[in-house]
Amino acid sequence: MKKIILTLSILIGLLASCQKEDEGGKQLPPEPTPTPTPTPTPPSPGTSTNTTQSGTTTVVAGTPYLISPEVGGPNEPNQVYVDLSTGNTKVVKRDAWDIALYCGDDFRVIINPAIGMAVSPTDLTSMTTSVPKNDFLLLNTGTGEQSSQKPISSHIIDDPRGHLTPTANEPGSGTAIAEISANDSENKVYLMSMGFNISTVTPVRGSVNVFGDHRGWAKIRVLREGNGYKVFFAPNTATREASVKTYTVAKDPQYNFIFLKLDTGAKVEVQPKKHDWDLCFTTTSGWFSQKYSFQNSITFYPDFIVNNLLGGTRATFFNPAASIEERDKLYSQYTFENTKKLNLSAERYNSQIIIGKNWRNLIDGGIPRNIYFAIQDGDGNFFKLKIKALKNDAGERGYPTFEYQLLK
């Protein structure tokens, strides 16, 4: 059985800045299901595939809304996008895409973190030169033990904070594939680990099993094509032009990215329009600590929440309460007036992983922490949000539920 790999060794200085992740890709033993807090029964928002006009707000201020994103159970096969302004959700299989091409002013490419993809540059510009595989790119060894520590400075994954441009003195920041240059000769071939299939093996109750078999090796090269991209893709050992697939992709300013399935060249509808979603429930590759540190290392997480940084959504959370009951009391007392004390445009909030893994107790696995969040979307709306569950009534992971309110 394939298992999630999490970094098991880290320097003491790093431990001071984060909690220990004790899920390791091993199946966790069953955990006691916490006593649920009574929940309101408001009208629930619906499911949509992005039919609401961008910028529309249809939820009622002060009304509690409950959403249970369809993550899909302990194999967590789905990414779920949520628009807090409307309550609409969009469900996408997390292996439906391989790369995404940025639609902003820069020319950037990201790889799919939800299936553990990784890349490494070569010195080549020819797609007909064989490139040997490199097991260092594997985020899962298939044995339940990590073969070697993977420092973030190796830059085999994209910056999990959502920063597309590298930050000075932060090796491993920015996209793992360098910015696509207007000078074709500067755009190198990359070796690509295609990540892992979605596991179909049911784990021990209360645990997760997200990695199936490795999807193989490939190589990729991306050039500019006008105000879009030309993508070259082939098996890593290909030496004939006939084996190289070529795709042309135009930017669309309504979206953050255009998503591409590399074996077919199909453009896949993944994220809604850039102003029509706020949160994404997903699995993801990331860093052991969500804060940058040169001594940090690469790992993989289930049960992760990303905010739409490129669409303007930012978030913060408050110190953990002593109990769920205390958290609920503080949450009920938090009003729009409190948001006036926030400055979510500050650099400390310039990240898509502020919620990230912080919403759940990493040591106890499937128990939400006693915290709540304040969120501001790209249209300036403020919301408060708390996670009510990670498991279903049977104690199975992959069934989150959260409550939120629009603040006015």
N, C-alpha and C positions, 0 to 999 in steps of 0.2 A: 504494500500500500504506500502510495506516495504521501509525503507528509510535509507540512509547512516547515521551513527552516527559519529560525530566528537566531540572531547572534547570541552566543552564550558567554562570551567574554568581552569585557569592556573595561577601560581604565576607571579607577575609583573617582577621578574628577568628573567623568561623564555621568556616573551613577547619581551624583548629587543633583543633576539637572533633570532627571526623569525617573519614572517608576520602572521596576523590573518587569519585563514581558516574559511571562512564564507559560506561554502556550506552545512554544517551540515547534511546531508542526506535529508534535506528538498528540495522540488523542488524549484529551484530558479525562480524568475520572468524572463520573457524574457529580454535579454540584447541587446543593440544596437550592430549591427555587425560592426566592424571597417572597414574603407575603406581599401581595399587590396592594398598592394604595388605591382607594376608591377613585374611579375615573368619571369625568363628566360624559355625557352622551350628547354632544352637539351634533348638528348636521355635519357629516364628513365630506370633505372636498372630493372631487371625482378624479378619474384617471383620464389623461388626455395624451395625444401625440402632437401637442404643440399647435392647437387650433385657436387658442386665445390670442387676441391682438397683443403685440409686445407692449409692455408697460401698463397693462390693465391690472387693476386691483379689484377683486370681487369678494374677498373675505371681509367679514364685518369686524371692525375694531372692538376689542374687548371680549370677543366670543372665543372660547377655547375650541380648537380643532384638533382632532386625533387623526394621525396617519400611520398606517402600518405598511411601510415600503416592502414590495414583493421581492425581497432578496433571494428567496427560494429555498430556505432551509440550510442544513449544515454543510452542504457542498457549495453554497453561496454562488449559484451560477449567474446571477444577474447584477447589473449595475442599475440603480434606480435614481432618476433625476427628479427633483422636487422643486416646484415653484411655490414659494410661500405666499405670494400675492394672490394666487388663485386656488391653491391646494391641488393643482394638477400634478400628476406624476407620469413619468415615462420610463418603461422597463426595457432594457437592452441586454441581450446575452453578452457577458463580458469577453467572450472570445469571438465576437462578431467583427472585430476590426483589429488591425495590426499597427498602423501608423496613423497619425493625424497631422495635417498640414495647416500651418497657421495662416489665418486670413487677415491679420493685421499688417502694419507697415513693414515689419521685418519678414525675413524668409526663414522660418523655423519648422523643424519636424520633431514630433514627440513619438515615442514608442509606447505600446500598451502596457501600463504598469499592473493592470488587473490580472494579467496572466503570467507575470514574471518575465517579460521580455528583457533583453539586455543587448548592448552593442559594444563593439570595439573598433577603432579606426585602423585602417591599413595605410600603406604608402602608395597604394595602387589607384589608378584612374581607369584601368581596363577591367571590364566586367567579365572578360573571358580568361582571366587568370584564376586558377584554383586557390582557394583560401582554406587552410586547415581549421578545423573546429578548435575551440578553446574552452575547456571545461570550467575555467574560472568564471565564465559568463553564466553558468548555471546557478540559479537561486535556490535550487533544490537538488540534492544529490540522489534522491530515491532511497536512501538508506536511513533517513532520519537523523543523520549527522552531517554537519557542514564540513565540506572538504578543506576549506581554508577561509580565513577571515578576509572579508572584502571591504577595504576602507572606501569611504565615499570619494576619496581623491582619485580612485581608479576610474570614476566617472563612467561606469557601465550602465547606469540608469539616469533618467532625467531628474533634475532637482525636484524633490517631492513638494517643496513649498510652492511650486507653480511658477517659479522665476524662469523665464525663457532665456534671458540674457545673463551671462556669467557675472558674478560679483567679484570685484578685485580682492585678491588675497583669500579667496574661498575656493580652493580646488575641489571640483566636483559639483559646483553650482552651474546653473544654466542647463540647456539641453545637452544630452549626451552626444547627439549628432551636431556638429558645429554649424553655425549659421551658414545658410546656403549662399555662397559667394556669387557675385556677378561674373567673376573670372572662373570659367569652368574647370581649369586646371587645379584650382584650389579645393575643389569638391571631391573628396576621396571616397573610395569604396569602404564600406563598413561590413565587418562580419556581424551577423545577427543571430542570437539565440532566439528562436521563435516562441519561447515561453512554454507553457504547459497546458494540456487539455484540462477541462473541468472534470474533476473526479466524479465518478458515479458510485463510489463505494461509501456506504453509510457508516459514519464513525460512531464511536461510543456516545451515548446520549449525553448532551451537555458539551460536546466537543465539536470541532470542525474538521473537514477533510477537503481541501480546496484544490490540491494538485493531483492531476492525473499524469499520463505519460508525457514525456518531453515531445514537443512538436517539431523538433529538428533544427537544422542549421540552414542559413541562407546568407546572401550578400545583397547589399543595396547601395545605390548611388543616387543622389538627388541633385538636379540642376535647376536653375531658374528657367522659366519659359514665359517670356513677357512678364505679366504681373501674376504669374502662377508658377507651377512646378512641372518638371519632367522627372519621373521616377523610373529607375532601372532596377529590376529585381530578378534574381536567379538563385538556384541552389548554390551553396558555397563552393562546390567542386566543379561547377559548370565551366567548360572551356570553349563552347561553341556559341556563336551569335544567336543561333536558333533557339538556344535555351534561355536567352535573356528576354524578359517581358518588359515592355515600355508603356508607361501610362502618362497622360497629360492631365493635370488637375488645375482648374481655375479657382482663384480665391472667390469667396462670397462674403461680403462685409456684414451680412446679417448674422454670421456665425463666428464663434471663436476659431473653429477648426473645420476642415473637411476631413472626414475619416475614410480610410481606404483599407480594403481587404486585398492583401498583396498577391495571393495566388490567382485571383480572378480579375483584379483591377476594379472591382465594384466599389462605388461610393456608398457608404453605409450611413444611414441616419442614426446618429448616436446622441450627441448633446442637442437639446432644443436650441432655438435661436438664443444669441448670447445674453439677451435681457429677459429670457423666459425660463430661467432656472436659477436656483440659489444653492441647493445642496445636492450632493451625489453620495449615495450609500454604495460602497464598493469594497472589494479587496484591492490591495495595492502593494507595490514595492516601495520602500522608503528608507528612512534612517532610523537607527536604534533610538536616538534622541531626535525629537522634532526640531530642536535648535541646532544651528550649525556649530560644528566643532571639527577641527582637522582630525581629531582622534576618533571621530564617529565612524560607524560602520553600517553597511547595507543589510537590510532585513526585509521581511515580507509580513504583511498584516491582513487578517480578516477583519470584518466588522469596522470599517473605516468610513469616516464622513469627510468629504471634501466640499469646501465652499467655492462658489464661482468667482474667483479672484479677478479673472479677466473681464467678467461682466460687472464688476464693481461690488460684489457681495463680500462683506467683511464681518468678522465675528469676534467675540470675546467671551470669557467665562469668569466666574467669581470663585473665591475661595470655597473649598468643600465645606458643607454644613456638617454638623455632628451626626445627623440622621436624615433619612429620607423625609421624615415628617417636618424637620426643621427646614430642609431645602424647600419643601412645598410651601411652607409658611413664607419664607423669603421670596419665593417665586411669585406668590399671590400679591405680595406687597410691592413688587417691582412695577413701576409705572413709566409712562412716557417722560415724566419729569426727570426720572433717574437717568434717562438716556442723554439728557443735556450735559451730563458730566463726562460723557464719553467723547473721545476724539479718535474714531476708528480710521481716520486718514493717516494716523501716525505710522511710522515705519514699522513699529513692533507688530502691527496687525497686517503687514504686507505679506500674507501667506494664505494658502488655500487649505492648510492643515491645522488651523487653530482649534477646530472641533476634533478633527483627526481621530486619534485613539483616546483622547482625553476624556471622552464621555463614559468610558467603562473602566471597571476595576481590572487591571491587567493581571494581578496576582490571583484573584478569584474568578477570572475568566469571564463568566457570563452575567455579571452583576453591574448594572449602571452605577456610576459614582453619584455622590450626593451634591451634584453641581447643576447649575442651569446656565443658559447662554443668552446673550443679547446679540442680535444680528441686524445689520443694516444692508438692504439690497441696493442694487445699482440705481434705483429710482428714488432713494432716500428714505424708504419706508423702514421703520424699526419694528422688530419682533422680539419676543422672548420665547424661549424654547427649553423644554426639559425632556429627557429620555425616560420613558416609563417602563420599557422592557427590552430585553435582547432575545429572550426565549419565548416559546409558546407555552401553553398550559401543560404540555407533556415534558417540558424541560429541554426542548431541542433548540439549538442555536440557529441563528439565521432568520429570526422572526422579530425584528425590532418594531417598537411602537414609540411614537413621540407625540407630545402635545405642544401646541404653540398658539400665540395670540399676536394679532396686529395691535401695536400700541399707537394711540392717538391722543 
